[in-house]
């Protein structure tokens, strides 16, 4: 499979490195609006072709899959461009700026029979399956509540505080606690309560979110771009609890019984960067003619965006052009 990378920033660089270490996949092309930047990226990452426009790359008949690695504000436009040229897409999180855009992209991809996938890499990591199995074995009994947080002091990054680039903590890092909650408790969220602290630009720099599910289960989530956090996910059950170390890139799972004794420990599998799992999922889907991935189906992509839309509505946070 030949991958075309749309965008030449840091996350694109991580993907190029990952693919360069994989079998059966080639980092074939990279595109930037600046040809010199694309050429420097290609030389550094051993990418075969460099393009100075996105249109040129998606027009290349050799490209099998387009990986969109531009700011959130541009995901919709760039996915639609790729799909117009009959290219399947794997797009970085957050998938789009809002749910309406996500629905339009997915519907367009469906109409053309093309794969549309979100690169929310935590959904594809093997440790996600380990967690599922521990919960299914009812080692901690019935899951009643979770907490999850993800905070990085990246407020100085121009992209993060720019409303025109769909900035803020929610879409950048808050999407991970939200996905963690949905992976553990499902997506049947009955009520959402939230609050945030805003930057001068109007986007959120920190937030707290509570989901309430039918039956009384709850998820308490926090994300921010002005501080550092332990990045833990905690799952509380009727007979014990689970500590998930780093919801952004699992570093281990610890299981405790009702007497607070550590009874099970799981260490992460060896991997290149972790990005390879989503790429492999796409490669298999293309071979099978699938248009969505079981790890992150279209319905779940839309649900996450709907949840973030509701949260932003509670804050009065509207991005330019919405």
C-alpha positions as CSV (number, residue, x, y, z in Angstrom):
1,X,0.0,0.0,0.0
2,X,1.3,3.4,-1.0
3,X,0.5,6.2,1.5
4,X,0.2,9.8,0.5
5,X,0.7,12.2,3.5
6,X,-1.2,15.4,3.2
7,X,0.5,18.0,5.4
8,X,4.2,18.1,6.5
9,X,4.1,18.9,10.2
10,X,5.2,17.0,13.3
11,X,2.4,14.4,13.3
12,X,3.0,13.8,9.6
13,X,6.6,13.3,10.4
14,X,5.7,10.7,13.0
15,X,3.5,8.8,10.5
16,X,6.2,8.9,7.8
17,X,8.8,7.4,10.2
18,X,6.3,4.8,11.3
19,X,5.5,3.7,7.8
20,X,9.2,3.7,6.9
21,X,9.6,0.9,9.5
22,X,6.6,-1.2,8.4
23,X,6.3,-4.0,5.9
24,X,3.7,-3.9,3.1
25,X,3.3,-0.1,3.3
26,X,5.4,2.7,1.8
27,X,5.5,6.4,2.7
28,X,5.2,7.1,-1.0
29,X,4.4,10.8,-1.2
30,X,4.0,14.0,0.9
31,X,2.3,17.2,0.0
32,X,2.6,20.7,1.4
33,X,1.5,24.1,0.2
34,X,5.2,24.9,0.2
35,X,7.2,22.7,-2.2
36,X,10.5,23.3,-0.5
37,X,9.0,22.1,2.8
38,X,7.6,19.0,1.1
39,X,11.0,18.3,-0.5
40,X,12.9,18.7,2.8
41,X,10.3,16.4,4.5
42,X,10.7,13.8,1.7
43,X,14.5,13.9,1.9
44,X,14.5,13.6,5.7
45,X,11.9,10.7,5.8
46,X,12.9,8.9,2.7
47,X,9.6,9.6,1.0
48,X,9.7,9.0,-2.8
49,X,7.7,12.0,-4.0
50,X,7.1,15.5,-2.8
51,X,4.3,17.8,-4.0
52,X,3.9,21.5,-3.6
53,X,0.1,21.3,-3.7
54,X,-2.4,18.9,-2.2
55,X,-4.3,18.6,-5.5
56,X,-1.2,17.2,-7.2
57,X,-0.7,14.5,-4.7
58,X,-4.3,13.3,-4.6
59,X,-4.2,13.2,-8.4
60,X,-1.3,10.8,-8.4
61,X,-2.7,7.4,-9.5
62,X,-0.1,5.6,-7.4
63,X,-1.5,6.8,-4.1
64,X,-3.6,4.2,-2.4
65,X,-4.5,6.0,0.8
66,X,-4.4,9.6,1.8
67,X,-3.4,10.5,5.4
68,X,-4.7,13.9,6.4
69,X,-2.4,15.6,8.9
70,X,-3.4,19.3,8.7
71,X,-5.1,21.4,11.4
72,X,-8.6,20.4,12.5
73,X,-10.1,23.4,10.6
74,X,-8.9,21.9,7.3
75,X,-9.8,18.3,7.8
76,X,-13.2,18.6,6.1
77,X,-11.8,20.4,3.0
78,X,-8.9,18.0,2.6
79,X,-10.8,14.8,3.1
80,X,-13.4,16.0,0.5
81,X,-10.6,16.8,-1.9
82,X,-9.1,13.3,-1.5
83,X,-12.5,11.7,-1.9
84,X,-13.3,13.8,-5.0
85,X,-10.2,12.2,-6.6
86,X,-11.3,8.7,-5.5
87,X,-8.8,8.4,-2.8
88,X,-9.6,6.6,0.5
89,X,-8.7,8.7,3.6
90,X,-7.3,8.3,7.1
91,X,-7.7,11.6,8.9
92,X,-6.2,12.7,12.1
93,X,-8.3,13.5,15.1
94,X,-10.3,15.4,15.7
95,X,-12.0,14.1,12.6
96,X,-13.6,17.4,11.6
97,X,-14.6,20.7,13.3
98,X,-18.2,19.6,13.9
99,X,-20.6,16.7,13.4
100,X,-22.2,18.1,10.3
101,X,-18.9,18.1,8.5
102,X,-18.2,14.6,9.7
103,X,-21.6,13.4,8.4
104,X,-21.0,15.0,5.0
105,X,-17.6,13.5,4.6
106,X,-18.7,10.0,5.6
107,X,-21.8,10.2,3.4
108,X,-19.7,11.3,0.4
109,X,-17.2,8.5,1.0
110,X,-20.1,6.0,1.2
111,X,-21.6,7.3,-2.0
112,X,-18.3,6.6,-3.8
113,X,-17.6,3.3,-2.0
114,X,-14.4,4.7,-0.4
115,X,-12.8,4.0,2.9
116,X,-13.1,6.9,5.4
117,X,-11.3,6.4,8.7
118,X,-10.2,8.5,11.7
119,X,-6.7,8.2,13.0
120,X,-7.6,8.3,16.7
121,X,-4.8,5.9,17.4
122,X,-5.8,4.8,20.9
123,X,-8.8,3.0,19.3
124,X,-6.4,0.7,17.5
125,X,-3.7,-0.1,20.1
126,X,-3.6,-3.7,21.3
127,X,-3.9,-2.6,24.9
128,X,-7.4,-1.5,24.1
129,X,-8.3,-5.1,23.5
130,X,-6.5,-6.2,26.7
131,X,-8.6,-3.7,28.7
132,X,-11.8,-4.9,27.0
133,X,-10.9,-8.5,28.0
134,X,-10.2,-7.6,31.6
135,X,-13.6,-5.8,31.9
136,X,-15.4,-8.7,30.2
137,X,-13.9,-11.1,32.7
138,X,-15.5,-9.1,35.4
139,X,-12.4,-9.0,37.5
140,X,-13.6,-5.8,39.1
141,X,-17.3,-6.7,38.9
142,X,-19.7,-4.2,37.3
143,X,-18.1,-1.0,36.0
144,X,-19.8,2.0,37.7
145,X,-17.7,5.0,36.9
146,X,-14.5,6.2,35.2
147,X,-12.2,9.2,35.4
148,X,-9.8,10.2,32.7
149,X,-7.5,13.2,32.1
150,X,-5.1,14.4,29.5
151,X,-3.2,17.7,29.9
152,X,-0.1,19.1,28.1
153,X,1.3,22.6,28.6
154,X,1.1,23.4,24.8
155,X,-0.8,26.7,25.1
156,X,2.0,28.6,23.5
157,X,1.5,26.7,20.2
158,X,-0.2,29.2,17.8
159,X,-2.5,26.5,16.4
160,X,-3.8,25.6,19.8
161,X,-5.2,29.1,20.7
162,X,-6.3,30.1,17.2
163,X,-10.2,29.8,16.7
164,X,-9.6,29.9,12.9
165,X,-7.8,26.6,13.2
166,X,-10.4,25.1,15.5
167,X,-8.1,25.4,18.4
168,X,-8.6,24.8,22.1
169,X,-8.1,21.9,24.5
170,X,-11.2,20.0,23.6
171,X,-10.5,19.1,20.0
172,X,-6.8,18.8,20.6
173,X,-6.5,16.7,23.7
174,X,-10.0,16.4,25.2
175,X,-11.0,14.0,22.4
176,X,-8.8,11.3,24.1
177,X,-10.7,11.3,27.5
178,X,-14.0,11.3,25.5
179,X,-12.9,8.4,23.4
180,X,-11.7,6.5,26.5
181,X,-15.1,7.0,28.2
182,X,-16.9,5.7,25.1
183,X,-14.5,2.7,24.8
184,X,-15.3,1.7,28.4
185,X,-18.9,2.7,29.0
186,X,-20.2,2.9,25.4
187,X,-21.8,5.8,23.6
188,X,-25.3,5.9,25.1
189,X,-24.6,9.1,27.0
190,X,-27.8,10.5,28.6
191,X,-26.6,13.8,29.9
192,X,-23.5,16.0,29.5
193,X,-22.4,18.6,32.0
194,X,-19.3,20.7,31.4
195,X,-17.5,23.9,32.0
196,X,-14.3,25.5,30.8
197,X,-11.8,28.2,31.3
198,X,-11.2,30.2,28.1
199,X,-8.2,31.9,26.6
200,X,-8.3,35.5,25.4
201,X,-8.9,34.1,21.9
202,X,-12.1,32.5,23.1
203,X,-11.2,28.8,22.9
204,X,-10.9,26.6,25.9
205,X,-7.6,26.2,27.7
206,X,-9.0,23.7,30.3
207,X,-12.3,21.9,30.8
208,X,-14.2,19.5,33.0
209,X,-16.8,17.2,31.6
210,X,-19.3,14.7,33.2
211,X,-21.2,12.1,31.3
212,X,-24.1,10.4,32.9
213,X,-25.4,7.1,31.5
214,X,-28.6,5.2,31.8
215,X,-28.5,3.2,35.1
216,X,-26.4,5.8,36.8
217,X,-22.9,5.2,35.5
218,X,-20.7,8.2,35.1
219,X,-17.5,9.4,33.4
220,X,-15.6,12.4,34.8
221,X,-13.2,13.9,32.3
222,X,-10.6,16.6,32.2
223,X,-8.3,18.1,29.6
224,X,-6.2,21.2,29.3
225,X,-3.4,22.8,27.4
226,X,-2.1,24.9,30.3
227,X,-0.8,22.2,32.6
228,X,0.6,18.7,32.9
229,X,-1.4,15.8,34.2
230,X,-0.8,12.1,35.0
231,X,-2.8,11.1,31.9
232,X,-4.5,8.3,33.9
233,X,-7.7,6.5,33.2
234,X,-9.4,5.0,36.3
235,X,-12.2,2.4,36.0
236,X,-14.2,1.8,39.2
237,X,-16.1,-1.5,39.6
238,X,-18.2,-3.1,42.3
239,X,-15.4,-5.5,43.3
240,X,-12.2,-3.5,42.4
241,X,-10.7,-1.0,40.1
242,X,-8.4,-0.7,37.1
243,X,-5.6,1.8,36.6
244,X,-4.9,2.6,32.9
245,X,-1.6,4.3,32.7
246,X,-1.6,7.0,30.0
247,X,-4.8,7.1,28.0
248,X,-2.9,8.8,25.2
249,X,-0.4,5.9,24.8
250,X,-1.0,3.1,27.2
251,X,2.1,2.4,29.4
252,X,0.4,-0.4,31.4
253,X,-2.7,-1.7,33.0
254,X,-3.0,-2.5,36.8
255,X,-6.0,-4.3,38.3
256,X,-6.8,-4.1,42.0
257,X,-9.3,-6.1,44.1
258,X,-11.8,-4.9,46.7
259,X,-8.9,-4.9,49.3
260,X,-6.8,-2.6,47.2
261,X,-4.4,-5.5,46.3
262,X,-2.7,-5.5,42.9
263,X,-3.9,-8.7,41.3
264,X,-3.1,-8.3,37.6
265,X,-0.6,-6.3,35.7
266,X,-0.2,-5.9,31.9
267,X,2.6,-4.3,30.1
268,X,2.3,-2.8,26.6
269,X,3.3,-4.7,23.5
270,X,6.4,-3.6,21.6
271,X,5.6,-1.3,18.7
272,X,7.2,1.2,16.3
273,X,5.2,4.3,17.4
274,X,1.7,2.9,17.8
275,X,0.6,4.5,14.6
276,X,1.2,1.3,12.6
277,X,-2.0,-0.3,14.0
278,X,-4.3,2.2,12.4
279,X,-2.4,2.0,9.1
280,X,-2.6,-1.8,9.2
281,X,-6.3,-1.6,9.9
282,X,-6.7,0.6,6.8
283,X,-4.6,-1.8,4.7
284,X,-6.7,-4.7,5.6
285,X,-9.9,-2.8,5.0
286,X,-8.8,-1.7,1.5
287,X,-7.9,-5.3,0.7
288,X,-11.4,-6.4,1.8
289,X,-13.2,-3.5,0.1
290,X,-14.5,-2.1,3.5
291,X,-15.4,1.5,3.7
292,X,-15.1,1.8,7.5
293,X,-13.0,0.3,10.3
294,X,-14.4,-1.9,13.1
295,X,-12.1,-0.3,15.6
296,X,-13.6,3.2,14.9
297,X,-16.8,2.8,12.9
298,X,-18.5,5.8,11.2
299,X,-21.3,5.8,13.8
300,X,-18.7,6.3,16.5
301,X,-16.8,9.0,14.6
302,X,-20.1,11.0,14.3
303,X,-21.0,10.4,18.0
304,X,-17.7,11.8,19.3
305,X,-18.2,14.9,17.1
306,X,-21.8,15.3,18.3
307,X,-20.7,15.1,21.9
308,X,-18.0,17.8,21.3
309,X,-20.6,19.9,19.5
310,X,-22.9,19.8,22.5
311,X,-20.0,20.6,24.9
312,X,-19.0,23.6,22.8
313,X,-22.6,24.7,22.7
314,X,-22.7,24.8,26.5
315,X,-19.6,27.0,26.5
316,X,-20.8,29.3,23.6
317,X,-17.7,28.3,21.6
318,X,-18.4,28.7,17.9
319,X,-15.6,28.5,15.4
320,X,-15.3,30.9,12.4
321,X,-17.4,29.6,9.5
322,X,-19.8,27.5,11.5
